[in-house]
């Protein structure tokens, strides 16, 4: 799909990162961007007012193509990302977690080549994705969009780390909703899919940390509930078997890991605390 936005001089990629008290992860992410042989990009960092030295690092370190940075309190990760998106000028936006990184030094040049090869200017250009965990890094291969939609009974589950999204499409979709704490990115992807579609591009460009906030044991219930709400809101079957199975597998892994490093009573206490929090709400 072609863009109707007036043509003007601007960078090809806007890379947007939200961070909060994760300086070491953020440094590794920035370094992976600085190592790119492709230079037609800008970097925007929206920090939530970290107290771990993040601001001092950024203000004292020369960072190529850093177009915008703020360190101030916000209303969570999606508010931080929306603030940064307001300042982007790139044709395509890539949202990274502070604990993600670009896969290699030619990741952006490869992505640029693939997007130009297809001639798309709107929607989502999604790719395969490297997934990192304590066990190592594996390559997750995504199917073409028709098959992707079939597997999930509509509402293809595209990770934002695997998606270059046209800036115009992000703006049309209304950016990130602050109604969700964990999966507003999925809601945004579904809105863009409905408005302007998506195409699969060849390659894998980002290493995604699969052990971040959304996969922690303490947030799994909230994650599950938000996926259910989002899919129902968009008119898709709320919890198809593929998503349910992935949550069951993730919950099992997290419970095993939690039990391994904590006392026998820690798991019971966690569920009691979670139950109390839900009752209070």
Secondary structure, 3 states (H helix, E strand, C coil): CCCCCCCCCCCCEEEEEEECCCHHHHHHHHHHHHCCCCCCEEEEEEECCCCCCHHHHHHHCCCCCEEEEEECCCCCHHHHHHHHHCCCCCCEEEEEECCCEECCCCHHHHHHHHHHHHCCCCCEEEEEEEEEECCEEEEECCCCHHHHHHHCCCCCCCCHHHEEEEHHHHHHHCCCCCCCCCCHHHHHHHHHHHHHCEEEEEEEEEEEECCCHHHCHHHHHHHHHHHHHHHHHCCCCCCCHHHHHHHHHHHHHHHHHHHHHCCCCHHHHHHHHHHHHHHHC
